[in-house]
Amino acid sequence: MLSRWVYEYEQHGDKAFIGNGVSVPNTELEIQRLQKRLEELELENEILKKIQEYSKRWEKSNTPSSGNTPRSTP
């Protein structure tokens, strides 16, 4: 904890601690956190797109008109 305070003081000087010792938000860390989250969401989105595409192909290949499903005879 003390090392963080020293770091914040070195980076921001007297403006590092405003109010009741609340440090200045570390925007660099927040940007990194948000970039990582963006990458995760983009990957999830790509996976969902592939699943949707696969599902559409599977449904299309298993329709009665495709000939891949057994037909009941009366």
PDB file of N, CA, C and O in Angstrom:
ATOM      1  N   MET A   1       0.832  -1.180   0.000  1.00  0.00           N
ATOM      2  CA  MET A   1       0.000   0.000   0.000  1.00  0.00           C
ATOM      3  C   MET A   1       0.877   1.244   0.000  1.00  0.00           C
ATOM      4  O   MET A   1       0.611   2.189  -0.742  1.00  0.00           O
ATOM      5  N   LEU A   2       1.907   1.252   0.815  1.00  0.00           N
ATOM      6  CA  LEU A   2       2.783   2.413   0.907  1.00  0.00           C
ATOM      7  C   LEU A   2       3.491   2.661  -0.421  1.00  0.00           C
ATOM      8  O   LEU A   2       3.658   3.808  -0.838  1.00  0.00           O
ATOM      9  N   SER A   3       3.905   1.585  -1.080  1.00  0.00           N
ATOM     10  CA  SER A   3       4.592   1.754  -2.367  1.00  0.00           C
ATOM     11  C   SER A   3       3.666   2.378  -3.412  1.00  0.00           C
ATOM     12  O   SER A   3       4.110   3.141  -4.270  1.00  0.00           O
ATOM     13  N   ARG A   4       2.387   2.050  -3.333  1.00  0.00           N
ATOM     14  CA  ARG A   4       1.435   2.662  -4.260  1.00  0.00           C
ATOM     15  C   ARG A   4       1.317   4.154  -3.994  1.00  0.00           C
ATOM     16  O   ARG A   4       1.271   4.952  -4.930  1.00  0.00           O
ATOM     17  N   TRP A   5       1.268   4.532  -2.734  1.00  0.00           N
ATOM     18  CA  TRP A   5       1.173   5.955  -2.378  1.00  0.00           C
ATOM     19  C   TRP A   5       2.400   6.704  -2.877  1.00  0.00           C
ATOM     20  O   TRP A   5       2.295   7.811  -3.405  1.00  0.00           O
ATOM     21  N   VAL A   6       3.575   6.082  -2.702  1.00  0.00           N
ATOM     22  CA  VAL A   6       4.811   6.710  -3.171  1.00  0.00           C
ATOM     23  C   VAL A   6       4.754   6.880  -4.686  1.00  0.00           C
ATOM     24  O   VAL A   6       5.106   7.935  -5.212  1.00  0.00           O
ATOM     25  N   TYR A   7       4.309   5.838  -5.383  1.00  0.00           N
ATOM     26  CA  TYR A   7       4.200   5.897  -6.839  1.00  0.00           C
ATOM     27  C   TYR A   7       3.254   7.017  -7.266  1.00  0.00           C
ATOM     28  O   TYR A   7       3.580   7.806  -8.153  1.00  0.00           O
ATOM     29  N   GLU A   8       2.092   7.084  -6.638  1.00  0.00           N
ATOM     30  CA  GLU A   8       1.115   8.117  -6.991  1.00  0.00           C
ATOM     31  C   GLU A   8       1.674   9.505  -6.718  1.00  0.00           C
ATOM     32  O   GLU A   8       1.447  10.431  -7.496  1.00  0.00           O
ATOM     33  N   TYR A   9       2.400   9.654  -5.621  1.00  0.00           N
ATOM     34  CA  TYR A   9       2.978  10.955  -5.298  1.00  0.00           C
ATOM     35  C   TYR A   9       4.034  11.340  -6.327  1.00  0.00           C
ATOM     36  O   TYR A   9       4.111  12.493  -6.751  1.00  0.00           O
ATOM     37  N   GLU A  10       4.852  10.357  -6.725  1.00  0.00           N
ATOM     38  CA  GLU A  10       5.884  10.631  -7.731  1.00  0.00           C
ATOM     39  C   GLU A  10       5.254  11.005  -9.073  1.00  0.00           C
ATOM     40  O   GLU A  10       5.783  11.859  -9.784  1.00  0.00           O
ATOM     41  N   GLN A  11       4.139  10.380  -9.423  1.00  0.00           N
ATOM     42  CA  GLN A  11       3.483  10.646 -10.696  1.00  0.00           C
ATOM     43  C   GLN A  11       2.708  11.955 -10.713  1.00  0.00           C
ATOM     44  O   GLN A  11       2.705  12.672 -11.714  1.00  0.00           O
ATOM     45  N   HIS A  12       2.037  12.268  -9.576  1.00  0.00           N
ATOM     46  CA  HIS A  12       1.098  13.387  -9.564  1.00  0.00           C
ATOM     47  C   HIS A  12       1.448  14.493  -8.573  1.00  0.00           C
ATOM     48  O   HIS A  12       0.758  15.510  -8.508  1.00  0.00           O
ATOM     49  N   GLY A  13       2.501  14.303  -7.813  1.00  0.00           N
ATOM     50  CA  GLY A  13       2.916  15.332  -6.859  1.00  0.00           C
ATOM     51  C   GLY A  13       1.857  15.602  -5.809  1.00  0.00           C
ATOM     52  O   GLY A  13       1.212  14.675  -5.321  1.00  0.00           O
ATOM     53  N   ASP A  14       1.673  16.873  -5.458  1.00  0.00           N
ATOM     54  CA  ASP A  14       0.722  17.243  -4.416  1.00  0.00           C
ATOM     55  C   ASP A  14      -0.724  16.977  -4.812  1.00  0.00           C
ATOM     56  O   ASP A  14      -1.606  16.967  -3.955  1.00  0.00           O
ATOM     57  N   LYS A  15      -0.975  16.764  -6.088  1.00  0.00           N
ATOM     58  CA  LYS A  15      -2.336  16.501  -6.544  1.00  0.00           C
ATOM     59  C   LYS A  15      -2.699  15.018  -6.465  1.00  0.00           C
ATOM     60  O   LYS A  15      -3.808  14.624  -6.827  1.00  0.00           O
ATOM     61  N   ALA A  16      -1.767  14.209  -5.994  1.00  0.00           N
ATOM     62  CA  ALA A  16      -2.003  12.769  -5.946  1.00  0.00           C
ATOM     63  C   ALA A  16      -3.109  12.403  -4.975  1.00  0.00           C
ATOM     64  O   ALA A  16      -3.842  11.444  -5.216  1.00  0.00           O
ATOM     65  N   PHE A  17      -3.248  13.135  -3.893  1.00  0.00           N
ATOM     66  CA  PHE A  17      -4.231  12.791  -2.874  1.00  0.00           C
ATOM     67  C   PHE A  17      -5.126  13.989  -2.609  1.00  0.00           C
ATOM     68  O   PHE A  17      -4.689  15.021  -2.100  1.00  0.00           O
ATOM     69  N   ILE A  18      -6.378  13.823  -2.966  1.00  0.00           N
ATOM     70  CA  ILE A  18      -7.336  14.889  -2.758  1.00  0.00           C
ATOM     71  C   ILE A  18      -8.358  14.428  -1.725  1.00  0.00           C
ATOM     72  O   ILE A  18      -8.597  13.228  -1.588  1.00  0.00           O
ATOM     73  N   GLY A  19      -8.944  15.333  -1.022  1.00  0.00           N
ATOM     74  CA  GLY A  19      -9.970  14.958  -0.054  1.00  0.00           C
ATOM     75  C   GLY A  19      -9.383  14.189   1.109  1.00  0.00           C
ATOM     76  O   GLY A  19      -8.405  14.629   1.714  1.00  0.00           O
ATOM     77  N   ASN A  20      -9.961  13.057   1.428  1.00  0.00           N
ATOM     78  CA  ASN A  20      -9.547  12.251   2.576  1.00  0.00           C
ATOM     79  C   ASN A  20      -8.563  11.157   2.173  1.00  0.00           C
ATOM     80  O   ASN A  20      -8.761   9.985   2.497  1.00  0.00           O
ATOM     81  N   GLY A  21      -7.538  11.532   1.489  1.00  0.00           N
ATOM     82  CA  GLY A  21      -6.525  10.552   1.102  1.00  0.00           C
ATOM     83  C   GLY A  21      -6.933   9.698  -0.084  1.00  0.00           C
ATOM     84  O   GLY A  21      -6.310   8.666  -0.334  1.00  0.00           O
ATOM     85  N   VAL A  22      -7.946  10.091  -0.809  1.00  0.00           N
ATOM     86  CA  VAL A  22      -8.374   9.349  -1.985  1.00  0.00           C
ATOM     87  C   VAL A  22      -7.388   9.638  -3.106  1.00  0.00           C
ATOM     88  O   VAL A  22      -7.145  10.795  -3.447  1.00  0.00           O
ATOM     89  N   SER A  23      -6.830   8.595  -3.669  1.00  0.00           N
ATOM     90  CA  SER A  23      -5.828   8.792  -4.714  1.00  0.00           C
ATOM     91  C   SER A  23      -6.486   9.142  -6.035  1.00  0.00           C
ATOM     92  O   SER A  23      -7.668   8.878  -6.254  1.00  0.00           O
ATOM     93  N   VAL A  24      -5.689   9.743  -6.910  1.00  0.00           N
ATOM     94  CA  VAL A  24      -6.143  10.065  -8.257  1.00  0.00           C
ATOM     95  C   VAL A  24      -6.333   8.741  -8.996  1.00  0.00           C
ATOM     96  O   VAL A  24      -5.467   7.869  -8.925  1.00  0.00           O
ATOM     97  N   PRO A  25      -7.447   8.579  -9.699  1.00  0.00           N
ATOM     98  CA  PRO A  25      -7.671   7.317 -10.412  1.00  0.00           C
ATOM     99  C   PRO A  25      -6.554   7.059 -11.420  1.00  0.00           C
ATOM    100  O   PRO A  25      -6.135   7.958 -12.149  1.00  0.00           O
ATOM    101  N   ASN A  26      -6.093   5.843 -11.444  1.00  0.00           N
ATOM    102  CA  ASN A  26      -5.035   5.467 -12.366  1.00  0.00           C
ATOM    103  C   ASN A  26      -5.665   5.130 -13.708  1.00  0.00           C
ATOM    104  O   ASN A  26      -6.117   4.007 -13.929  1.00  0.00           O
ATOM    105  N   THR A  27      -5.690   6.106 -14.595  1.00  0.00           N
ATOM    106  CA  THR A  27      -6.370   5.937 -15.881  1.00  0.00           C
ATOM    107  C   THR A  27      -5.681   4.907 -16.770  1.00  0.00           C
ATOM    108  O   THR A  27      -6.339   4.229 -17.559  1.00  0.00           O
ATOM    109  N   GLU A  28      -4.373   4.787 -16.647  1.00  0.00           N
ATOM    110  CA  GLU A  28      -3.650   3.802 -17.473  1.00  0.00           C
ATOM    111  C   GLU A  28      -4.107   2.382 -17.140  1.00  0.00           C
ATOM    112  O   GLU A  28      -4.335   1.570 -18.037  1.00  0.00           O
ATOM    113  N   LEU A  29      -4.239   2.090 -15.852  1.00  0.00           N
ATOM    114  CA  LEU A  29      -4.695   0.757 -15.456  1.00  0.00           C
ATOM    115  C   LEU A  29      -6.131   0.524 -15.904  1.00  0.00           C
ATOM    116  O   LEU A  29      -6.479  -0.575 -16.335  1.00  0.00           O
ATOM    117  N   GLU A  30      -6.949   1.534 -15.806  1.00  0.00           N
ATOM    118  CA  GLU A  30      -8.346   1.415 -16.241  1.00  0.00           C
ATOM    119  C   GLU A  30      -8.414   1.177 -17.748  1.00  0.00           C
ATOM    120  O   GLU A  30      -9.222   0.372 -18.212  1.00  0.00           O
ATOM    121  N   ILE A  31      -7.585   1.860 -18.504  1.00  0.00           N
ATOM    122  CA  ILE A  31      -7.553   1.663 -19.962  1.00  0.00           C
ATOM    123  C   ILE A  31      -7.120   0.236 -20.283  1.00  0.00           C
ATOM    124  O   ILE A  31      -7.711  -0.410 -21.149  1.00  0.00           O
ATOM    125  N   GLN A  32      -6.102  -0.259 -19.597  1.00  0.00           N
ATOM    126  CA  GLN A  32      -5.643  -1.632 -19.827  1.00  0.00           C
ATOM    127  C   GLN A  32      -6.732  -2.634 -19.477  1.00  0.00           C
ATOM    128  O   GLN A  32      -6.945  -3.604 -20.205  1.00  0.00           O
ATOM    129  N   ARG A  33      -7.427  -2.401 -18.357  1.00  0.00           N
ATOM    130  CA  ARG A  33      -8.500  -3.299 -17.945  1.00  0.00           C
ATOM    131  C   ARG A  33      -9.617  -3.309 -18.994  1.00  0.00           C
ATOM    132  O   ARG A  33     -10.143  -4.366 -19.342  1.00  0.00           O
ATOM    133  N   LEU A  34      -9.966  -2.132 -19.487  1.00  0.00           N
ATOM    134  CA  LEU A  34     -11.035  -2.046 -20.481  1.00  0.00           C
ATOM    135  C   LEU A  34     -10.618  -2.662 -21.816  1.00  0.00           C
ATOM    136  O   LEU A  34     -11.443  -3.272 -22.498  1.00  0.00           O
ATOM    137  N   GLN A  35      -9.351  -2.510 -22.195  1.00  0.00           N
ATOM    138  CA  GLN A  35      -8.871  -3.124 -23.437  1.00  0.00           C
ATOM    139  C   GLN A  35      -8.913  -4.647 -23.336  1.00  0.00           C
ATOM    140  O   GLN A  35      -9.286  -5.330 -24.290  1.00  0.00           O
ATOM    141  N   LYS A  36      -8.528  -5.172 -22.178  1.00  0.00           N
ATOM    142  CA  LYS A  36      -8.582  -6.616 -21.980  1.00  0.00           C
ATOM    143  C   LYS A  36     -10.024  -7.109 -22.056  1.00  0.00           C
ATOM    144  O   LYS A  36     -10.301  -8.138 -22.673  1.00  0.00           O
ATOM    145  N   ARG A  37     -10.938  -6.376 -21.429  1.00  0.00           N
ATOM    146  CA  ARG A  37     -12.352  -6.754 -21.459  1.00  0.00           C
ATOM    147  C   ARG A  37     -12.891  -6.697 -22.892  1.00  0.00           C
ATOM    148  O   ARG A  37     -13.673  -7.555 -23.301  1.00  0.00           O
ATOM    149  N   LEU A  38     -12.471  -5.686 -23.646  1.00  0.00           N
ATOM    150  CA  LEU A  38     -12.884  -5.563 -25.046  1.00  0.00           C
ATOM    151  C   LEU A  38     -12.423  -6.778 -25.848  1.00  0.00           C
ATOM    152  O   LEU A  38     -13.191  -7.326 -26.639  1.00  0.00           O
ATOM    153  N   GLU A  39     -11.177  -7.199 -25.649  1.00  0.00           N
ATOM    154  CA  GLU A  39     -10.666  -8.370 -26.352  1.00  0.00           C
ATOM    155  C   GLU A  39     -11.481  -9.614 -25.994  1.00  0.00           C
ATOM    156  O   GLU A  39     -11.801 -10.424 -26.864  1.00  0.00           O
ATOM    157  N   GLU A  40     -11.816  -9.759 -24.704  1.00  0.00           N
ATOM    158  CA  GLU A  40     -12.610 -10.903 -24.273  1.00  0.00           C
ATOM    159  C   GLU A  40     -13.987 -10.894 -24.943  1.00  0.00           C
ATOM    160  O   GLU A  40     -14.459 -11.926 -25.420  1.00  0.00           O
ATOM    161  N   LEU A  41     -14.618  -9.736 -24.974  1.00  0.00           N
ATOM    162  CA  LEU A  41     -15.948  -9.634 -25.575  1.00  0.00           C
ATOM    163  C   LEU A  41     -15.905  -9.859 -27.078  1.00  0.00           C
ATOM    164  O   LEU A  41     -16.819 -10.464 -27.638  1.00  0.00           O
ATOM    165  N   GLU A  42     -14.856  -9.380 -27.738  1.00  0.00           N
ATOM    166  CA  GLU A  42     -14.719  -9.612 -29.176  1.00  0.00           C
ATOM    167  C   GLU A  42     -14.564 -11.102 -29.464  1.00  0.00           C
ATOM    168  O   GLU A  42     -15.143 -11.617 -30.421  1.00  0.00           O
ATOM    169  N   LEU A  43     -13.779 -11.796 -28.634  1.00  0.00           N
ATOM    170  CA  LEU A  43     -13.612 -13.236 -28.800  1.00  0.00           C
ATOM    171  C   LEU A  43     -14.932 -13.963 -28.576  1.00  0.00           C
ATOM    172  O   LEU A  43     -15.290 -14.854 -29.346  1.00  0.00           O
ATOM    173  N   GLU A  44     -15.653 -13.586 -27.530  1.00  0.00           N
ATOM    174  CA  GLU A  44     -16.959 -14.191 -27.283  1.00  0.00           C
ATOM    175  C   GLU A  44     -17.895 -13.958 -28.459  1.00  0.00           C
ATOM    176  O   GLU A  44     -18.633 -14.860 -28.854  1.00  0.00           O
ATOM    177  N   ASN A  45     -17.868 -12.761 -29.018  1.00  0.00           N
ATOM    178  CA  ASN A  45     -18.718 -12.425 -30.150  1.00  0.00           C
ATOM    179  C   ASN A  45     -18.391 -13.301 -31.360  1.00  0.00           C
ATOM    180  O   ASN A  45     -19.296 -13.787 -32.038  1.00  0.00           O
ATOM    181  N   GLU A  46     -17.111 -13.499 -31.630  1.00  0.00           N
ATOM    182  CA  GLU A  46     -16.706 -14.350 -32.754  1.00  0.00           C
ATOM    183  C   GLU A  46     -17.169 -15.788 -32.539  1.00  0.00           C
ATOM    184  O   GLU A  46     -17.635 -16.442 -33.472  1.00  0.00           O
ATOM    185  N   ILE A  47     -17.040 -16.275 -31.309  1.00  0.00           N
ATOM    186  CA  ILE A  47     -17.479 -17.642 -31.005  1.00  0.00           C
ATOM    187  C   ILE A  47     -18.979 -17.769 -31.224  1.00  0.00           C
ATOM    188  O   ILE A  47     -19.442 -18.739 -31.825  1.00  0.00           O
ATOM    189  N   LEU A  48     -19.737 -16.795 -30.741  1.00  0.00           N
ATOM    190  CA  LEU A  48     -21.193 -16.838 -30.919  1.00  0.00           C
ATOM    191  C   LEU A  48     -21.583 -16.772 -32.390  1.00  0.00           C
ATOM    192  O   LEU A  48     -22.531 -17.437 -32.808  1.00  0.00           O
ATOM    193  N   LYS A  49     -20.870 -15.984 -33.173  1.00  0.00           N
ATOM    194  CA  LYS A  49     -21.153 -15.918 -34.603  1.00  0.00           C
ATOM    195  C   LYS A  49     -20.923 -17.271 -35.265  1.00  0.00           C
ATOM    196  O   LYS A  49     -21.710 -17.695 -36.112  1.00  0.00           O
ATOM    197  N   LYS A  50     -19.841 -17.949 -34.878  1.00  0.00           N
ATOM    198  CA  LYS A  50     -19.540 -19.258 -35.459  1.00  0.00           C
ATOM    199  C   LYS A  50     -20.580 -20.287 -35.049  1.00  0.00           C
ATOM    200  O   LYS A  50     -20.975 -21.130 -35.854  1.00  0.00           O
ATOM    201  N   ILE A  51     -21.024 -20.222 -33.798  1.00  0.00           N
ATOM    202  CA  ILE A  51     -22.059 -21.145 -33.335  1.00  0.00           C
ATOM    203  C   ILE A  51     -23.353 -20.900 -34.103  1.00  0.00           C
ATOM    204  O   ILE A  51     -24.025 -21.846 -34.513  1.00  0.00           O
ATOM    205  N   GLN A  52     -23.697 -19.646 -34.294  1.00  0.00           N
ATOM    206  CA  GLN A  52     -24.919 -19.312 -35.028  1.00  0.00           C
ATOM    207  C   GLN A  52     -24.833 -19.818 -36.471  1.00  0.00           C
ATOM    208  O   GLN A  52     -25.797 -20.370 -37.001  1.00  0.00           O
ATOM    209  N   GLU A  53     -23.686 -19.626 -37.092  1.00  0.00           N
ATOM    210  CA  GLU A  53     -23.499 -20.094 -38.473  1.00  0.00           C
ATOM    211  C   GLU A  53     -23.604 -21.616 -38.548  1.00  0.00           C
ATOM    212  O   GLU A  53     -24.248 -22.161 -39.444  1.00  0.00           O
ATOM    213  N   TYR A  54     -22.965 -22.290 -37.600  1.00  0.00           N
ATOM    214  CA  TYR A  54     -23.015 -23.752 -37.561  1.00  0.00           C
ATOM    215  C   TYR A  54     -24.457 -24.230 -37.344  1.00  0.00           C
ATOM    216  O   TYR A  54     -24.909 -25.182 -37.981  1.00  0.00           O
ATOM    217  N   SER A  55     -25.159 -23.566 -36.450  1.00  0.00           N
ATOM    218  CA  SER A  55     -26.543 -23.940 -36.151  1.00  0.00           C
ATOM    219  C   SER A  55     -27.429 -23.781 -37.388  1.00  0.00           C
ATOM    220  O   SER A  55     -28.266 -24.638 -37.670  1.00  0.00           O
ATOM    221  N   LYS A  56     -27.246 -22.699 -38.112  1.00  0.00           N
ATOM    222  CA  LYS A  56     -28.041 -22.481 -39.324  1.00  0.00           C
ATOM    223  C   LYS A  56     -27.754 -23.567 -40.357  1.00  0.00           C
ATOM    224  O   LYS A  56     -28.673 -24.068 -41.005  1.00  0.00           O
ATOM    225  N   ARG A  57     -26.484 -23.929 -40.512  1.00  0.00           N
ATOM    226  CA  ARG A  57     -26.134 -24.979 -41.464  1.00  0.00           C
ATOM    227  C   ARG A  57     -26.718 -26.322 -41.043  1.00  0.00           C
ATOM    228  O   ARG A  57     -27.210 -27.081 -41.878  1.00  0.00           O
ATOM    229  N   TRP A  58     -26.663 -26.608 -39.756  1.00  0.00           N
ATOM    230  CA  TRP A  58     -27.183 -27.870 -39.246  1.00  0.00           C
ATOM    231  C   TRP A  58     -28.690 -27.949 -39.459  1.00  0.00           C
ATOM    232  O   TRP A  58     -29.204 -28.978 -39.899  1.00  0.00           O
ATOM    233  N   GLU A  59     -29.403 -26.860 -39.148  1.00  0.00           N
ATOM    234  CA  GLU A  59     -30.856 -26.837 -39.351  1.00  0.00           C
ATOM    235  C   GLU A  59     -31.190 -26.998 -40.831  1.00  0.00           C
ATOM    236  O   GLU A  59     -32.128 -27.710 -41.190  1.00  0.00           O
ATOM    237  N   LYS A  60     -30.423 -26.338 -41.677  1.00  0.00           N
ATOM    238  CA  LYS A  60     -30.675 -26.407 -43.113  1.00  0.00           C
ATOM    239  C   LYS A  60     -30.447 -27.825 -43.639  1.00  0.00           C
ATOM    240  O   LYS A  60     -31.196 -28.292 -44.497  1.00  0.00           O
ATOM    241  N   SER A  61     -29.431 -28.507 -43.139  1.00  0.00           N
ATOM    242  CA  SER A  61     -29.129 -29.851 -43.623  1.00  0.00           C
ATOM    243  C   SER A  61     -30.083 -30.896 -43.051  1.00  0.00           C
ATOM    244  O   SER A  61     -30.144 -32.011 -43.569  1.00  0.00           O
ATOM    245  N   ASN A  62     -30.818 -30.571 -42.013  1.00  0.00           N
ATOM    246  CA  ASN A  62     -31.729 -31.531 -41.399  1.00  0.00           C
ATOM    247  C   ASN A  62     -33.202 -31.192 -41.623  1.00  0.00           C
ATOM    248  O   ASN A  62     -34.065 -31.627 -40.860  1.00  0.00           O
ATOM    249  N   THR A  63     -33.481 -30.438 -42.639  1.00  0.00           N
ATOM    250  CA  THR A  63     -34.875 -30.153 -42.991  1.00  0.00           C
ATOM    251  C   THR A  63     -35.395 -31.264 -43.890  1.00  0.00           C
ATOM    252  O   THR A  63     -34.607 -31.931 -44.561  1.00  0.00           O
ATOM    253  N   PRO A  64     -36.709 -31.476 -43.917  1.00  0.00           N
ATOM    254  CA  PRO A  64     -37.265 -32.544 -44.780  1.00  0.00           C
ATOM    255  C   PRO A  64     -36.896 -32.386 -46.247  1.00  0.00           C
ATOM    256  O   PRO A  64     -36.767 -33.388 -46.951  1.00  0.00           O
ATOM    257  N   SER A  65     -36.726 -31.186 -46.722  1.00  0.00           N
ATOM    258  CA  SER A  65     -36.398 -30.998 -48.138  1.00  0.00           C
ATOM    259  C   SER A  65     -34.964 -31.379 -48.464  1.00  0.00           C
ATOM    260  O   SER A  65     -34.617 -31.543 -49.633  1.00  0.00           O
ATOM    261  N   SER A  66     -34.127 -31.523 -47.441  1.00  0.00           N
ATOM    262  CA  SER A  66     -32.730 -31.856 -47.721  1.00  0.00           C
ATOM    263  C   SER A  66     -32.534 -33.357 -47.969  1.00  0.00           C
ATOM    264  O   SER A  66     -31.531 -33.769 -48.552  1.00  0.00           O
ATOM    265  N   GLY A  67     -33.486 -34.157 -47.528  1.00  0.00           N
ATOM    266  CA  GLY A  67     -33.352 -35.587 -47.742  1.00  0.00           C
ATOM    267  C   GLY A  67     -32.548 -36.284 -46.668  1.00  0.00           C
ATOM    268  O   GLY A  67     -32.336 -37.493 -46.756  1.00  0.00           O
ATOM    269  N   ASN A  68     -32.100 -35.572 -45.670  1.00  0.00           N
ATOM    270  CA  ASN A  68     -31.279 -36.151 -44.618  1.00  0.00           C
ATOM    271  C   ASN A  68     -32.092 -36.665 -43.431  1.00  0.00           C
ATOM    272  O   ASN A  68     -31.544 -37.340 -42.561  1.00  0.00           O
ATOM    273  N   THR A  69     -33.356 -36.364 -43.382  1.00  0.00           N
ATOM    274  CA  THR A  69     -34.173 -36.816 -42.268  1.00  0.00           C
ATOM    275  C   THR A  69     -35.096 -37.931 -42.743  1.00  0.00           C
ATOM    276  O   THR A  69     -35.568 -37.918 -43.880  1.00  0.00           O
ATOM    277  N   PRO A  70     -35.342 -38.881 -41.875  1.00  0.00           N
ATOM    278  CA  PRO A  70     -36.259 -39.970 -42.306  1.00  0.00           C
ATOM    279  C   PRO A  70     -37.668 -39.452 -42.433  1.00  0.00           C
ATOM    280  O   PRO A  70     -38.128 -38.641 -41.630  1.00  0.00           O
ATOM    281  N   ARG A  71     -38.344 -39.930 -43.450  1.00  0.00           N
ATOM    282  CA  ARG A  71     -39.722 -39.530 -43.693  1.00  0.00           C
ATOM    283  C   ARG A  71     -40.664 -40.630 -43.191  1.00  0.00           C
ATOM    284  O   ARG A  71     -40.411 -41.823 -43.358  1.00  0.00           O
ATOM    285  N   SER A  72     -41.712 -40.197 -42.596  1.00  0.00           N
ATOM    286  CA  SER A  72     -42.689 -41.203 -42.135  1.00  0.00           C
ATOM    287  C   SER A  72     -43.634 -41.514 -43.292  1.00  0.00           C
ATOM    288  O   SER A  72     -44.035 -40.629 -44.048  1.00  0.00           O
ATOM    289  N   THR A  73     -43.970 -42.760 -43.405  1.00  0.00           N
ATOM    290  CA  THR A  73     -44.893 -43.177 -44.481  1.00  0.00           C
ATOM    291  C   THR A  73     -46.227 -43.479 -43.842  1.00  0.00           C
ATOM    292  O   THR A  73     -46.286 -44.123 -42.794  1.00  0.00           O
ATOM    293  N   PRO A  74     -47.298 -43.021 -44.463  1.00  0.00           N
ATOM    294  CA  PRO A  74     -48.626 -43.274 -43.894  1.00  0.00           C
ATOM    295  C   PRO A  74     -49.103 -44.686 -44.077  1.00  0.00           C
ATOM    296  O   PRO A  74     -50.203 -45.026 -43.643  1.00  0.00           O
TER     297      PRO A  74
END
